[in-house]
Amino acid sequence: MAASRGLLSSSVLLVSVFLTLTEAREHLVGGKANAWKIPSSESDSLNKWAGASRFQIGDSLVWSFDPSKDSVLQVSKKDYETCNTSSPIAAHKDDNTKVKLERSGAYYFISGAEGHCQKGQKLIVVVMSARSQFIGVSPAPSPMEYDGPAVAPTSSGVCLKSGLVVMLGVLTALALF
């Protein structure tokens, strides 16, 4: 009976850890308000912040900035590299911009203010694939090194959560016998 309770406790702990890992989070860009600005140095770059962070499908990026002076443009890799503001994928011009990360791979953002991108006000965020979040977790590549295509996720957190809940039920039933 004690072994059954130990197995049940371990199972509940394991399931709760997996469920916590699948929860979407909001990431304040740069880790602080008003970080969306021209960096004062390479070490102040938002890509340095992004490289030290882990982003998962379902997470959101939140920007805090003065909309009368700036905007956030989501762009292609080519437009990111050339600081081309003429054809963004999306333009965000309010002071509480939130972008949901809905797929794995790289997302590219630049400032919409004249000349800011050329001075380093840009960001690459690499979102881990759903599979890498749970199996053989390895760090996402540094935004400065990422060159590959965005890969479609192989499973969703919702499916994983459902499977874990079923597993918990089975383990609970086994523990009672």
C-alpha positions as a Markdown table, in Angstrom:
| # | Residue | x | y | z |
|---|---|---|---|---|
| 1 | Met | 0.0 | 0.0 | 0.0 |
| 2 | Ala | 2.9 | 2.4 | 0.8 |
| 3 | Ala | 4.5 | 1.6 | -2.5 |
| 4 | Ser | 1.2 | 2.5 | -4.3 |
| 5 | Arg | 1.0 | 5.8 | -2.5 |
| 6 | Gly | 4.6 | 6.6 | -3.4 |
| 7 | Leu | 3.9 | 5.8 | -7.0 |
| 8 | Leu | 0.8 | 7.9 | -7.0 |
| 9 | Ser | 2.7 | 10.9 | -5.4 |
| 10 | Ser | 5.5 | 10.6 | -7.9 |
| 11 | Ser | 3.1 | 10.4 | -10.8 |
| 12 | Val | 1.2 | 13.5 | -9.6 |
| 13 | Leu | 4.4 | 15.4 | -9.3 |
| 14 | Leu | 5.6 | 14.3 | -12.7 |
| 15 | Val | 2.3 | 15.3 | -14.3 |
| 16 | Ser | 2.2 | 18.7 | -12.6 |
| 17 | Val | 5.8 | 19.4 | -13.8 |
| 18 | Phe | 4.8 | 18.6 | -17.4 |
| 19 | Leu | 1.6 | 20.7 | -17.2 |
| 20 | Thr | 3.6 | 23.7 | -15.8 |
| 21 | Leu | 6.0 | 23.4 | -18.8 |
| 22 | Thr | 3.1 | 23.7 | -21.2 |
| 23 | Glu | 1.7 | 26.8 | -19.8 |
| 24 | Ala | 2.0 | 29.9 | -22.0 |
| 25 | Arg | 3.9 | 32.8 | -20.7 |
| 26 | Glu | 4.1 | 36.5 | -21.4 |
| 27 | His | 7.7 | 37.8 | -21.9 |
| 28 | Leu | 8.2 | 41.5 | -21.5 |
| 29 | Val | 10.7 | 42.3 | -24.3 |
| 30 | Gly | 14.1 | 43.1 | -22.8 |
| 31 | Gly | 12.8 | 42.0 | -19.4 |
| 32 | Lys | 11.8 | 45.5 | -18.5 |
| 33 | Ala | 9.5 | 48.4 | -19.5 |
| 34 | Asn | 10.8 | 50.7 | -22.3 |
| 35 | Ala | 13.5 | 48.2 | -23.4 |
| 36 | Trp | 12.4 | 48.7 | -27.0 |
| 37 | Lys | 15.0 | 51.3 | -27.9 |
| 38 | Ile | 18.3 | 51.8 | -29.7 |
| 39 | Pro | 20.8 | 49.8 | -27.7 |
| 40 | Ser | 23.7 | 51.7 | -26.1 |
| 41 | Ser | 26.1 | 48.9 | -26.7 |
| 42 | Glu | 26.3 | 45.3 | -28.1 |
| 43 | Ser | 25.7 | 44.0 | -24.6 |
| 44 | Asp | 22.5 | 46.0 | -24.4 |
| 45 | Ser | 21.1 | 44.4 | -27.5 |
| 46 | Leu | 17.7 | 42.8 | -27.3 |
| 47 | Asn | 19.1 | 39.8 | -29.1 |
| 48 | Lys | 21.4 | 39.1 | -26.2 |
| 49 | Trp | 18.2 | 39.1 | -23.9 |
| 50 | Ala | 16.4 | 36.8 | -26.4 |
| 51 | Gly | 19.3 | 34.4 | -26.6 |
| 52 | Ala | 19.2 | 33.9 | -22.9 |
| 53 | Ser | 15.5 | 33.3 | -22.9 |
| 54 | Arg | 13.4 | 30.3 | -23.9 |
| 55 | Phe | 10.3 | 30.8 | -25.9 |
| 56 | Gln | 7.6 | 28.2 | -26.5 |
| 57 | Ile | 4.7 | 27.9 | -28.8 |
| 58 | Gly | 1.8 | 29.8 | -27.2 |
| 59 | Asp | 4.0 | 32.3 | -25.4 |
| 60 | Ser | 3.5 | 36.0 | -26.1 |
| 61 | Leu | 6.0 | 38.9 | -26.4 |
| 62 | Val | 4.9 | 42.1 | -24.8 |
| 63 | Trp | 6.4 | 45.5 | -25.8 |
| 64 | Ser | 6.3 | 48.7 | -23.7 |
| 65 | Phe | 7.2 | 51.8 | -25.7 |
| 66 | Asp | 6.0 | 55.4 | -26.5 |
| 67 | Pro | 3.8 | 55.0 | -29.6 |
| 68 | Ser | 4.2 | 58.6 | -30.6 |
| 69 | Lys | 7.9 | 57.9 | -31.1 |
| 70 | Asp | 8.2 | 54.2 | -32.3 |
| 71 | Ser | 6.5 | 51.1 | -33.5 |
| 72 | Val | 7.2 | 47.4 | -33.8 |
| 73 | Leu | 7.3 | 45.7 | -37.2 |
| 74 | Gln | 7.3 | 42.0 | -37.6 |
| 75 | Val | 9.3 | 41.3 | -40.8 |
| 76 | Ser | 10.9 | 38.6 | -43.0 |
| 77 | Lys | 14.4 | 37.5 | -42.4 |
| 78 | Lys | 15.6 | 39.5 | -45.5 |
| 79 | Asp | 13.8 | 42.7 | -44.3 |
| 80 | Tyr | 15.3 | 42.2 | -40.9 |
| 81 | Glu | 18.8 | 42.0 | -42.3 |
| 82 | Thr | 18.3 | 45.0 | -44.6 |
| 83 | Cys | 16.2 | 47.0 | -42.1 |
| 84 | Asn | 13.4 | 47.3 | -44.7 |
| 85 | Thr | 10.3 | 48.8 | -43.2 |
| 86 | Ser | 8.2 | 49.0 | -46.4 |
| 87 | Ser | 6.5 | 45.6 | -46.3 |
| 88 | Pro | 6.1 | 44.3 | -42.8 |
| 89 | Ile | 4.2 | 41.1 | -42.0 |
| 90 | Ala | 2.5 | 43.0 | -39.2 |
| 91 | Ala | 2.8 | 46.6 | -37.8 |
| 92 | His | 2.2 | 47.3 | -34.1 |
| 93 | Lys | 1.8 | 50.9 | -33.1 |
| 94 | Asp | 0.3 | 50.9 | -29.6 |
| 95 | Asp | 2.1 | 51.1 | -26.3 |
| 96 | Asn | 1.1 | 47.7 | -25.1 |
| 97 | Thr | 1.8 | 45.5 | -28.1 |
| 98 | Lys | 1.4 | 41.8 | -27.6 |
| 99 | Val | 2.4 | 39.2 | -30.2 |
| 100 | Lys | 1.5 | 35.5 | -29.7 |
| 101 | Leu | 4.2 | 33.0 | -30.8 |
| 102 | Glu | 2.1 | 30.5 | -32.6 |
| 103 | Arg | 4.7 | 28.3 | -34.3 |
| 104 | Ser | 8.3 | 27.2 | -33.8 |
| 105 | Gly | 11.1 | 28.8 | -35.6 |
| 106 | Ala | 12.4 | 32.4 | -35.9 |
| 107 | Tyr | 10.4 | 35.6 | -35.6 |
| 108 | Tyr | 12.0 | 38.9 | -36.8 |
| 109 | Phe | 11.1 | 42.3 | -35.4 |
| 110 | Ile | 12.5 | 45.8 | -36.2 |
| 111 | Ser | 11.7 | 49.3 | -35.1 |
| 112 | Gly | 9.4 | 51.3 | -37.4 |
| 113 | Ala | 11.1 | 54.6 | -36.5 |
| 114 | Glu | 13.3 | 56.1 | -39.1 |
| 115 | Gly | 17.0 | 54.9 | -38.7 |
| 116 | His | 16.4 | 52.9 | -35.5 |
| 117 | Cys | 16.9 | 49.5 | -37.1 |
| 118 | Gln | 20.2 | 50.5 | -38.6 |
| 119 | Lys | 21.3 | 51.5 | -35.2 |
| 120 | Gly | 20.5 | 48.1 | -33.8 |
| 121 | Gln | 16.9 | 48.3 | -32.6 |
| 122 | Lys | 15.8 | 44.9 | -33.8 |
| 123 | Leu | 15.1 | 41.5 | -32.3 |
| 124 | Ile | 15.1 | 37.8 | -33.4 |
| 125 | Val | 13.1 | 35.4 | -31.2 |
| 126 | Val | 13.5 | 31.7 | -31.8 |
| 127 | Val | 10.6 | 29.6 | -30.6 |
| 128 | Met | 11.4 | 26.0 | -29.6 |
| 129 | Ser | 9.5 | 23.2 | -31.3 |
| 130 | Ala | 6.8 | 21.5 | -29.3 |
| 131 | Arg | 8.8 | 18.2 | -29.4 |
| 132 | Ser | 12.0 | 19.8 | -28.0 |
| 133 | Gln | 10.1 | 21.2 | -25.1 |
| 134 | Phe | 9.8 | 17.7 | -23.6 |
| 135 | Ile | 12.1 | 15.3 | -25.2 |
| 136 | Gly | 15.9 | 15.9 | -25.0 |
| 137 | Val | 15.5 | 19.5 | -24.2 |
| 138 | Ser | 18.3 | 21.5 | -25.6 |
| 139 | Pro | 18.9 | 25.2 | -25.8 |
| 140 | Ala | 17.4 | 27.1 | -28.7 |
| 141 | Pro | 20.0 | 28.4 | -31.1 |
| 142 | Ser | 21.2 | 31.9 | -30.5 |
| 143 | Pro | 19.2 | 34.4 | -32.5 |
| 144 | Met | 22.3 | 35.6 | -34.3 |
| 145 | Glu | 23.1 | 32.0 | -35.4 |
| 146 | Tyr | 19.7 | 30.8 | -36.4 |
| 147 | Asp | 19.4 | 30.4 | -40.2 |
| 148 | Gly | 17.0 | 27.5 | -40.7 |
| 149 | Pro | 13.4 | 27.5 | -41.8 |
| 150 | Ala | 10.5 | 27.6 | -39.3 |
| 151 | Val | 9.5 | 24.0 | -38.7 |
| 152 | Ala | 5.9 | 23.1 | -38.0 |
| 153 | Pro | 5.3 | 21.7 | -34.5 |
| 154 | Thr | 4.9 | 17.9 | -34.3 |
| 155 | Ser | 2.4 | 18.0 | -31.4 |
| 156 | Ser | 0.5 | 20.5 | -29.4 |
| 157 | Gly | 0.5 | 21.2 | -25.7 |
| 158 | Val | -3.2 | 20.6 | -25.6 |
| 159 | Cys | -2.8 | 17.0 | -26.8 |
| 160 | Leu | 0.1 | 16.5 | -24.4 |
| 161 | Lys | -1.9 | 17.8 | -21.5 |
| 162 | Ser | -4.8 | 15.5 | -22.4 |
| 163 | Gly | -2.5 | 12.5 | -22.5 |
| 164 | Leu | -1.0 | 13.3 | -19.2 |
| 165 | Val | -4.4 | 13.7 | -17.5 |
| 166 | Val | -5.3 | 10.2 | -18.9 |
| 167 | Met | -2.0 | 8.8 | -17.7 |
| 168 | Leu | -2.7 | 10.3 | -14.2 |
| 169 | Gly | -6.1 | 8.6 | -14.1 |
| 170 | Val | -4.6 | 5.2 | -15.1 |
| 171 | Leu | -1.9 | 5.5 | -12.5 |
| 172 | Thr | -4.4 | 6.5 | -9.8 |
| 173 | Ala | -6.6 | 3.5 | -10.7 |
| 174 | Leu | -3.6 | 1.2 | -10.5 |
| 175 | Ala | -2.6 | 2.6 | -7.1 |
| 176 | Leu | -6.0 | 1.9 | -5.7 |
| 177 | Phe | -5.8 | -1.8 | -6.6 |
